[in-house]
Amino acid sequence: MRPLVAIPADPVRLLPALRAALSGDGPALLPVALGAASPVMLPSEVPKRVAVVVETSGSSGAPKRVALSADALLASAGMTEGAIGGPGRWLLALPVHYIAGIQVLVRSIVSGIDPVMVDPGSDPAAFAEALAGFGRERRYTSLVPTQLERLVAAAEADPSLVRTWGSLDTVLVGGQRTPATLFARAQSVGLPVVRTYGSSETSGGCIYDGVPLGSTEVRIEEGEVWLSTPSLAEGYLGDEARTAEAFVVADGRRWYRTADAGTIDDGRLVVTGRRDDVVISGGEKISLGLVEQVVRELRGHEGAVVVGAADERWGEVPVVVTTGSADLESVRSSVGERLGRAAAPARIVTVPVMPLLSSGKPDRVAARRLAAPQETTRSIVRVAAVLVTDPDGRTLLVRKQGSGVFMQPGGKPEPGEAAAAAAVRELEEETGIVVAESDLVPLGEFRAEAANEPGHDVVADAFAIEVPAGAIEPRAEIADAVWVTRADAELLPLAPLTAVHLLPILTDRHPGSAARDE
């Protein structure tokens, strides 16, 4: 056995600790998002082979703790280095409490060349500035599609960036499917994109542009993608049943059952979606992953999510959740031509901000809530809500007496009282924070199921404000008032309005600045 310690996911601090963990000179590590609460029920020791434990994002289900050996992590780094042309300097632009960011550090350790680091939320100008500091070594980076889209859009607006992006030798893009239209746009502005497929369970990507790396093998079992690779995880920490279900031995090899659906076409893996991401609509099986793939190829919907929703006539139907301007008939036509009429989305839900996890992946649980059909007979409760942040990027959440969920401060306006005035009054009454109406940044109107009034919907006029950091003394009917990071908030029982609408707005910046930019 060896010690296991939780370590803040500060890449400068994590890099030497990771080097020691890989060599066996230091404890095993569980990187924790900066500002997040300490992990609960974390064992003090793990098997000696385990070097890193990664908590998965839980984009479509419960999070897991994936135990990875040094051998697996180093094998992954070695296969990547062989596939992209040898060692080089990496530009780290991903959070290092997720496997993609961790692997950038592992590859840097293997190459002996320290990475250049930028904040994951950096704009393209900061990215270009970081590249300007590189030397003659080969240049690599790893991104998620949302980051790639920002770089592409910046180069389309400023052609001088094409040369800068072209100085990169390889841009690995993973975490979720890269739309074909975005891939083509990236190529047109000089970004040498390689689309990766893998997960925490495979120490990151082990399939590049559909082709297995090194000795990695792929097989399709009853439509499910199975992977066998030297970079396989040991299993799930403290969860033997889930480990036995996901990792199996067949034909003398150990395999990871991905739960993804796919095919092998001319030697290349084609992932079509999650096996459980299928709805039965009018008696026909519809793959939501395939529908999403078509929708994401439409300009303006590269980040769209397609989920299933109940329907009285058809049983279940595909629903598109998107931030883009949407014309339902054109989307239905595009999908119907490719996949058949039954696959055409029944409706489109347009949101100001796509619900995301801290990893940058879509929060599909929140998207399903957004897509759920609205009951027209439900009563409406009108409230004002305030998204309060401090200079450290934390957010204030409160829990009212008799409630088991956390939410933003706020409440019902008095008769004739304007929403902004109610927001200011409720904030002072509940927390003692005194602000002026002119300080509030409007975020818009949001609707969700009421947390404390069954059978009702709450419609909130939401505002944002940043206040100095400090202790909060709960007042009035407030039982708890806590400052949390977004990662902390994802671990709390949240009211529907907060979970579905306001939590996705939270960034490391003042939320109002994000709203104004849009």
C-alpha positions as CSV (number, residue, x, y, z in Angstrom):
1,M,0.0,0.0,0.0
2,R,1.0,3.6,-0.4
3,P,-0.4,6.9,1.0
4,L,-3.1,8.8,-0.9
5,V,-3.3,12.6,-0.6
6,A,-5.6,15.1,-2.0
7,I,-3.8,18.0,-3.7
8,P,-5.1,21.3,-5.1
9,A,-5.1,21.2,-8.8
10,D,-2.6,24.0,-9.2
11,P,-0.4,22.8,-12.1
12,V,2.7,24.5,-10.7
13,R,2.3,22.6,-7.5
14,L,1.0,19.4,-9.0
15,L,3.9,19.0,-11.5
16,P,6.6,18.0,-9.1
17,A,4.2,16.0,-6.9
18,L,3.1,14.1,-10.0
19,R,6.7,13.4,-11.0
20,A,7.3,11.9,-7.5
21,A,4.1,9.9,-7.7
22,L,5.1,8.4,-11.0
23,S,8.5,7.5,-9.9
24,G,7.2,6.0,-6.6
25,D,9.1,8.5,-4.5
26,G,5.9,10.3,-3.4
27,P,2.3,9.4,-2.4
28,A,-0.5,8.7,-4.8
29,L,-2.4,11.9,-5.7
30,L,-6.0,12.9,-6.1
31,P,-6.0,16.4,-7.7
32,V,-8.9,18.5,-6.4
33,A,-10.3,21.5,-8.3
34,L,-9.0,24.8,-6.9
35,G,-11.2,26.1,-4.2
36,A,-13.3,22.9,-4.0
37,A,-14.2,21.2,-0.8
38,S,-12.0,18.4,0.5
39,P,-13.0,15.0,-0.9
40,V,-15.2,13.0,1.5
41,M,-14.6,9.4,2.5
42,L,-11.2,9.4,0.9
43,P,-9.1,6.4,2.0
44,S,-5.6,7.2,3.5
45,E,-4.0,4.4,1.4
46,V,-4.3,2.8,-2.0
47,P,-2.7,-0.2,-3.6
48,K,1.0,0.4,-4.4
49,R,0.4,0.4,-8.1
50,V,-1.9,3.3,-8.0
51,A,-0.2,6.7,-8.7
52,V,-3.2,9.0,-9.4
53,V,-6.9,8.9,-8.7
54,V,-9.1,11.0,-11.0
55,E,-12.7,12.0,-10.1
56,T,-14.8,11.8,-13.2
57,S,-17.1,14.7,-14.2
58,G,-20.3,12.7,-14.1
59,S,-21.7,14.5,-17.2
60,S,-24.4,11.9,-17.6
61,G,-24.5,10.1,-14.2
62,A,-22.8,9.7,-10.8
63,P,-19.1,10.7,-10.6
64,K,-16.5,7.9,-10.1
65,R,-13.0,7.8,-8.7
66,V,-10.7,6.2,-11.3
67,A,-7.5,4.6,-10.0
68,L,-4.6,4.9,-12.5
69,S,-1.2,3.2,-12.2
70,A,2.1,4.9,-13.2
71,D,2.5,2.3,-15.8
72,A,-0.8,3.2,-17.4
73,L,-0.2,6.9,-17.4
74,L,3.3,6.5,-18.8
75,A,2.1,4.1,-21.4
76,S,-0.5,6.6,-22.6
77,A,2.1,9.4,-22.8
78,G,4.5,7.2,-24.7
79,M,1.8,6.2,-27.2
80,T,0.9,9.8,-27.7
81,E,4.5,10.9,-28.3
82,G,4.9,8.1,-30.9
83,A,1.8,9.2,-32.7
84,I,2.4,12.9,-33.0
85,G,6.0,12.9,-33.9
86,G,8.2,12.9,-30.8
87,P,8.8,15.0,-27.7
88,G,8.0,18.7,-27.6
89,R,6.7,21.5,-25.4
90,W,3.1,21.4,-24.3
91,L,0.8,24.4,-23.8
92,L,-1.4,23.4,-20.8
93,A,-4.8,25.0,-21.2
94,L,-7.0,22.4,-19.4
95,P,-7.8,21.9,-15.7
96,V,-5.4,19.4,-14.1
97,H,-8.0,17.7,-11.9
98,Y,-9.2,16.0,-15.1
99,I,-7.3,13.3,-17.0
100,A,-6.7,15.5,-20.1
101,G,-4.9,18.1,-18.1
102,I,-3.1,15.5,-16.0
103,Q,-1.8,13.9,-19.2
104,V,-0.3,17.2,-20.5
105,L,1.8,17.2,-17.3
106,V,2.7,13.5,-17.7
107,R,3.8,14.0,-21.3
108,S,5.9,17.0,-20.2
109,I,7.5,14.9,-17.5
110,V,8.2,12.1,-20.1
111,S,9.7,14.6,-22.6
112,G,11.7,16.4,-19.9
113,I,10.4,19.8,-21.2
114,D,8.3,21.9,-18.8
115,P,4.9,23.0,-20.2
116,V,3.8,26.6,-20.7
117,M,0.6,27.2,-18.7
118,V,-2.4,29.4,-19.4
119,D,-5.7,29.5,-17.5
120,P,-8.3,27.2,-19.0
121,G,-10.7,30.1,-19.5
122,S,-8.1,32.3,-21.3
123,D,-9.0,34.2,-24.4
124,P,-7.3,33.6,-27.8
125,A,-5.0,36.6,-27.2
126,A,-3.5,35.0,-24.1
127,F,-3.2,31.7,-26.0
128,A,-1.3,33.5,-28.8
129,E,0.9,35.3,-26.3
130,A,1.8,32.0,-24.7
131,L,2.8,30.5,-28.0
132,A,5.0,33.5,-28.7
133,G,7.2,32.4,-25.8
134,F,8.0,28.9,-27.3
135,G,11.4,28.1,-28.6
136,R,12.3,25.8,-31.6
137,E,10.9,22.6,-30.0
138,R,7.8,21.0,-31.4
139,R,4.6,22.6,-30.2
140,Y,1.6,20.8,-28.8
141,T,-1.6,21.5,-27.0
142,S,-4.8,19.7,-25.9
143,L,-8.2,21.3,-25.9
144,V,-11.9,20.7,-25.6
145,P,-14.2,21.7,-28.5
146,T,-15.4,24.8,-26.8
147,Q,-11.9,26.1,-26.5
148,L,-11.2,25.1,-30.1
149,E,-14.2,27.0,-31.3
150,R,-12.9,30.2,-29.6
151,L,-9.5,29.9,-31.4
152,V,-11.2,29.3,-34.7
153,A,-13.6,32.2,-34.4
154,A,-10.7,34.5,-33.4
155,A,-8.7,33.5,-36.5
156,E,-11.7,34.0,-38.7
157,A,-12.0,37.5,-37.3
158,D,-8.3,38.2,-37.3
159,P,-6.4,36.4,-40.2
160,S,-3.1,37.3,-38.6
161,L,-3.7,34.5,-36.1
162,V,-3.7,31.9,-38.8
163,R,0.1,31.9,-38.8
164,T,0.2,31.7,-35.0
165,W,-2.1,28.7,-34.9
166,G,-0.2,27.1,-37.7
167,S,3.0,27.1,-35.6
168,L,1.5,24.3,-33.6
169,D,2.5,20.8,-34.6
170,T,-0.6,19.1,-33.1
171,V,-3.8,20.1,-31.4
172,L,-5.4,17.2,-29.6
173,V,-9.2,17.7,-29.1
174,G,-11.3,15.5,-27.0
175,G,-13.6,15.3,-24.0
176,Q,-16.7,15.3,-26.4
177,R,-17.4,14.9,-30.1
178,T,-15.9,17.5,-32.3
179,P,-18.5,18.6,-34.9
180,A,-17.4,18.0,-38.5
181,T,-18.1,21.7,-39.3
182,L,-15.8,22.9,-36.5
183,F,-13.1,20.4,-37.6
184,A,-13.2,21.8,-41.1
185,R,-13.1,25.4,-39.9
186,A,-10.1,24.6,-37.7
187,Q,-8.2,23.2,-40.6
188,S,-9.0,26.3,-42.7
189,V,-7.3,28.5,-40.1
190,G,-4.2,26.4,-39.8
191,L,-5.0,24.4,-36.6
192,P,-3.6,20.8,-37.0
193,V,-6.4,19.1,-35.1
194,V,-6.3,15.5,-34.1
195,R,-9.6,14.2,-32.7
196,T,-9.1,11.9,-29.7
197,Y,-11.3,9.3,-28.1
198,G,-10.8,7.8,-24.6
199,S,-11.6,8.5,-21.0
200,S,-10.2,8.6,-17.5
201,E,-10.5,4.7,-17.6
202,T,-8.0,4.6,-20.4
203,S,-5.7,7.3,-19.0
204,G,-7.0,9.7,-21.7
205,G,-7.2,9.3,-25.4
206,C,-6.1,6.0,-26.9
207,I,-7.8,6.4,-30.3
208,Y,-6.6,9.2,-32.6
209,D,-8.8,10.1,-35.6
210,G,-10.4,6.7,-35.2
211,V,-7.1,4.7,-35.2
212,P,-5.9,2.9,-32.1
213,L,-2.6,4.0,-30.6
214,G,0.3,1.5,-30.1
215,S,-1.0,-1.9,-29.0
216,T,-4.4,-0.6,-28.2
217,E,-7.2,-2.8,-29.6
218,V,-10.9,-2.1,-30.2
219,R,-13.8,-4.5,-30.5
220,I,-17.5,-4.1,-30.9
221,E,-19.6,-6.4,-28.7
222,E,-23.3,-6.2,-29.3
223,G,-22.9,-2.6,-30.5
224,E,-20.8,-1.6,-27.5
225,V,-17.2,-0.2,-27.9
226,W,-14.7,-2.2,-25.9
227,L,-11.1,-1.0,-25.5
228,S,-7.9,-3.0,-24.5
229,T,-4.8,-0.9,-24.0
230,P,-1.7,-0.7,-21.8
231,S,-3.1,2.5,-20.4
232,L,-6.2,0.9,-18.7
233,A,-7.1,1.9,-15.2
234,E,-6.9,-0.4,-12.2
235,G,-10.6,0.2,-11.6
236,Y,-12.8,2.4,-9.5
237,L,-11.6,3.2,-6.0
238,G,-13.7,1.6,-3.3
239,D,-16.2,0.2,-5.8
240,E,-15.5,-3.4,-6.7
241,A,-19.0,-4.0,-8.2
242,R,-18.7,-1.2,-10.7
243,T,-15.1,-2.2,-11.5
244,A,-16.2,-5.8,-12.2
245,E,-19.0,-4.5,-14.5
246,A,-16.8,-2.1,-16.5
247,F,-13.5,-4.1,-16.7
248,V,-13.7,-7.7,-18.1
249,V,-11.3,-10.3,-19.4
250,A,-11.9,-11.9,-22.8
251,D,-9.6,-13.8,-25.1
252,G,-6.7,-13.4,-22.7
253,R,-6.9,-9.6,-22.6
254,R,-8.4,-7.1,-20.2
255,W,-11.0,-4.8,-21.7
256,Y,-12.9,-1.7,-20.7
257,R,-16.6,-1.6,-21.6
258,T,-17.1,2.0,-22.5
259,A,-20.9,2.0,-22.7
260,D,-20.5,3.9,-26.0
261,A,-22.1,2.6,-29.2
262,G,-20.0,2.4,-32.3
263,T,-18.9,0.6,-35.4
264,I,-15.5,-0.1,-37.1
265,D,-15.5,1.4,-40.6
266,D,-12.5,0.6,-42.9
267,G,-10.4,0.0,-39.8
268,R,-11.4,3.2,-38.0
269,L,-13.6,3.4,-34.9
270,V,-16.8,5.5,-35.4
271,V,-18.5,6.3,-32.1
272,T,-22.2,7.0,-32.6
273,G,-23.2,7.9,-29.1
274,R,-24.0,6.3,-25.7
275,R,-25.6,2.9,-25.7
276,D,-28.1,4.1,-23.1
277,D,-28.6,7.3,-25.1
278,V,-31.5,5.8,-27.1
279,V,-35.2,6.7,-27.0
280,I,-38.1,4.7,-28.4
281,S,-40.2,7.2,-30.4
282,G,-43.4,5.8,-31.9
283,G,-41.9,2.3,-31.7
284,E,-38.6,3.2,-33.4
285,K,-35.2,3.3,-31.7
286,I,-33.6,6.7,-32.1
287,S,-29.9,7.3,-31.3
288,L,-29.7,10.7,-29.6
289,G,-25.9,10.6,-30.3
290,L,-26.5,10.4,-34.0
291,V,-29.1,13.2,-33.9
292,E,-26.7,15.3,-31.9
293,Q,-23.9,14.7,-34.5
294,V,-26.1,16.0,-37.3
295,V,-27.3,19.0,-35.3
296,R,-23.8,20.0,-34.3
297,E,-22.8,20.1,-38.0
298,L,-25.2,23.0,-38.4
299,R,-23.6,26.4,-38.1
300,G,-24.3,28.0,-34.8
301,H,-25.1,24.8,-33.1
302,E,-21.7,23.3,-32.7
303,G,-22.2,23.0,-28.9
304,A,-25.8,21.8,-29.0
305,V,-26.9,18.9,-26.8
306,V,-29.7,16.4,-27.8
307,V,-31.6,14.7,-25.0
308,G,-34.7,12.7,-24.7
309,A,-38.0,13.9,-23.3
310,A,-41.4,12.4,-22.6
311,D,-44.1,12.9,-25.1
312,E,-47.8,12.0,-24.7
313,R,-48.1,10.9,-28.4
314,W,-44.8,9.3,-29.2
315,G,-43.6,8.2,-25.8
316,E,-40.2,9.8,-26.1
317,V,-38.8,12.4,-28.6
318,P,-35.4,14.0,-29.2
319,V,-35.1,17.6,-28.0
320,V,-32.3,20.0,-28.9
321,V,-30.8,22.3,-26.2
322,T,-28.7,25.0,-27.8
323,T,-27.4,28.5,-27.3
324,G,-27.7,29.3,-31.1
325,S,-30.6,30.9,-32.8
326,A,-32.8,28.1,-33.9
327,D,-35.3,27.4,-36.7
328,L,-37.0,24.1,-35.8
329,E,-38.1,23.2,-39.3
330,S,-34.6,23.6,-40.8
331,V,-33.1,21.5,-38.0
332,R,-35.9,18.9,-38.4
333,S,-35.3,18.8,-42.2
334,S,-31.5,18.3,-41.8
335,V,-31.9,15.5,-39.3
336,G,-34.8,13.9,-41.2
337,E,-32.8,13.7,-44.4
338,R,-29.9,12.0,-42.7
339,L,-31.6,9.8,-40.1
340,G,-35.3,9.5,-41.1
341,R,-38.4,11.4,-40.0
342,A,-38.7,9.7,-36.7
343,A,-35.3,11.1,-35.6
344,A,-36.3,14.7,-36.3
345,P,-36.2,16.7,-33.0
346,A,-39.7,17.6,-31.6
347,R,-38.6,20.9,-30.3
348,I,-35.7,23.2,-29.6
349,V,-34.9,24.7,-26.2
350,T,-32.7,27.9,-26.5
351,V,-30.7,28.8,-23.4
352,P,-28.5,31.8,-22.8
353,V,-25.7,29.6,-21.4
354,M,-25.2,25.9,-22.0
355,P,-25.1,24.0,-18.7
356,L,-21.5,22.8,-18.3
357,L,-19.5,20.9,-15.8
358,S,-16.2,22.3,-14.6
359,S,-14.4,20.1,-17.1
360,G,-16.1,22.0,-19.9
361,K,-18.3,19.1,-20.9
362,P,-22.0,19.6,-21.2
363,D,-24.1,18.8,-18.1
364,R,-26.5,16.4,-19.7
365,V,-28.5,15.9,-16.5
366,A,-29.2,19.6,-16.4
367,A,-30.0,19.6,-20.2
368,R,-32.6,16.9,-19.7
369,R,-34.3,19.0,-17.0
370,L,-34.3,22.0,-19.5
371,A,-35.9,19.8,-22.2
372,A,-38.6,18.3,-20.0
373,P,-42.1,19.3,-21.2
374,Q,-43.6,22.2,-19.3
375,E,-47.0,21.7,-17.6
376,T,-49.2,24.6,-18.6
377,T,-51.5,24.0,-15.6
378,R,-48.8,24.6,-13.0
379,S,-49.0,27.8,-10.9
380,I,-46.2,30.3,-11.1
381,V,-44.3,31.9,-8.2
382,R,-42.5,35.1,-9.2
383,V,-39.2,35.9,-7.4
384,A,-36.0,37.9,-7.6
385,A,-32.7,36.1,-7.3
386,V,-29.2,37.4,-6.8
387,L,-26.0,35.6,-8.0
388,V,-23.5,37.0,-5.5
389,T,-19.7,36.5,-6.1
390,D,-16.6,37.7,-4.3
391,P,-13.2,38.7,-5.8
392,D,-11.9,35.1,-5.3
393,G,-14.5,33.8,-7.7
394,R,-16.7,32.2,-5.0
395,T,-20.5,32.3,-5.0
396,L,-22.9,32.8,-2.1
397,L,-25.6,30.1,-1.7
398,V,-28.2,30.0,1.1
399,R,-30.4,27.3,2.5
400,K,-33.7,28.4,4.0
401,Q,-35.2,27.0,7.2
402,G,-37.0,23.7,6.6
403,S,-35.4,23.3,3.1
404,G,-32.9,20.6,2.1
405,V,-31.6,22.5,-1.0
406,F,-29.2,25.5,-1.5
407,M,-30.1,28.4,-3.8
408,Q,-29.0,32.0,-4.5
409,P,-30.3,34.7,-2.1
410,G,-33.7,36.2,-3.1
411,G,-37.4,36.0,-2.6
412,K,-40.8,37.2,-3.6
413,P,-41.3,40.9,-4.4
414,E,-43.8,42.8,-2.3
415,P,-47.0,44.0,-4.1
416,G,-45.9,46.7,-6.5
417,E,-42.2,46.2,-5.8
418,A,-39.8,46.1,-8.8
419,A,-37.6,43.0,-9.2
420,A,-34.4,44.9,-8.6
421,A,-35.7,46.5,-5.5
422,A,-36.8,43.1,-4.2
423,A,-33.4,41.7,-4.9
424,V,-31.7,44.4,-2.9
425,R,-34.1,44.1,0.0
426,E,-34.0,40.3,0.2
427,L,-30.2,40.3,0.0
428,E,-29.9,42.6,3.0
429,E,-32.7,40.8,5.0
430,E,-31.2,37.3,4.4
431,T,-27.4,38.0,4.6
432,G,-26.9,41.5,5.8
433,I,-25.2,42.5,2.5
434,V,-26.2,46.1,1.5
435,V,-26.0,47.1,-2.2
436,A,-27.7,49.6,-4.5
437,E,-30.0,48.7,-7.3
438,S,-27.6,50.4,-9.7
439,D,-24.9,47.9,-8.7
440,L,-26.9,44.9,-10.0
441,V,-26.2,43.4,-13.4
442,P,-29.4,41.9,-15.0
443,L,-29.0,38.3,-16.1
444,G,-32.4,37.7,-17.5
445,E,-35.5,35.7,-16.6
446,F,-35.3,32.0,-15.7
447,R,-38.0,29.4,-15.0
448,A,-37.7,26.1,-13.1
449,E,-39.7,23.9,-10.8
450,A,-40.1,25.5,-7.4
451,A,-37.9,24.0,-4.7
452,N,-40.2,24.6,-1.7
453,E,-43.7,24.7,-3.3
454,P,-44.7,21.4,-5.0
455,G,-46.8,21.8,-8.1
456,H,-45.5,25.3,-8.7
457,D,-42.9,26.8,-11.1
458,V,-40.7,29.6,-10.1
459,V,-39.9,32.4,-12.5
460,A,-37.0,34.5,-11.4
461,D,-35.7,37.8,-12.5
462,A,-32.0,37.2,-11.8
463,F,-29.2,39.7,-11.1
464,A,-25.5,39.4,-10.5
465,I,-23.2,41.4,-8.2
466,E,-19.7,41.1,-6.8
467,V,-19.1,42.0,-3.2
468,P,-16.0,42.0,-0.9
469,A,-15.1,38.7,0.6
470,G,-16.1,38.1,4.1
471,A,-18.1,36.0,6.6
472,I,-21.8,36.0,6.2
473,E,-24.2,35.9,9.1
474,P,-27.5,34.1,8.1
475,R,-30.5,36.2,8.9
476,A,-34.3,36.0,8.7
477,E,-35.3,32.5,7.6
478,I,-31.9,31.5,6.4
479,A,-30.4,28.4,8.0
480,D,-27.0,28.3,6.2
481,A,-25.1,30.8,4.1
482,V,-21.9,29.5,2.5
483,W,-19.4,30.7,0.0
484,V,-18.6,28.1,-2.6
485,T,-16.7,27.6,-5.8
486,R,-18.6,26.1,-8.8
487,A,-17.0,22.7,-8.1
488,D,-18.2,23.0,-4.5
489,A,-21.7,23.9,-5.7
490,E,-21.9,20.8,-7.9
491,L,-21.6,18.6,-4.8
492,L,-24.4,20.3,-2.9
493,P,-28.1,19.6,-3.2
494,L,-29.2,22.5,-5.3
495,A,-32.6,24.0,-6.0
496,P,-33.8,23.4,-9.6
497,L,-33.4,27.1,-10.6
498,T,-29.8,27.2,-9.4
499,A,-28.9,23.8,-10.8
500,V,-30.4,24.2,-14.2
501,H,-30.0,27.9,-14.9
502,L,-27.8,29.9,-12.6
503,L,-25.1,27.4,-11.8
504,P,-24.0,27.1,-15.5
505,I,-23.5,30.9,-15.5
506,L,-20.9,30.8,-12.8
507,T,-17.4,31.3,-14.0
508,D,-14.1,32.4,-12.5
509,R,-15.1,35.9,-13.4
510,H,-18.0,38.1,-12.2
511,P,-21.0,36.4,-13.8
512,G,-22.3,39.8,-15.0
513,S,-19.3,40.2,-17.2
514,A,-20.1,37.0,-19.0
515,A,-23.7,38.1,-19.5
516,R,-22.6,41.4,-21.0
517,D,-20.1,39.7,-23.3
518,E,-23.0,37.7,-24.8
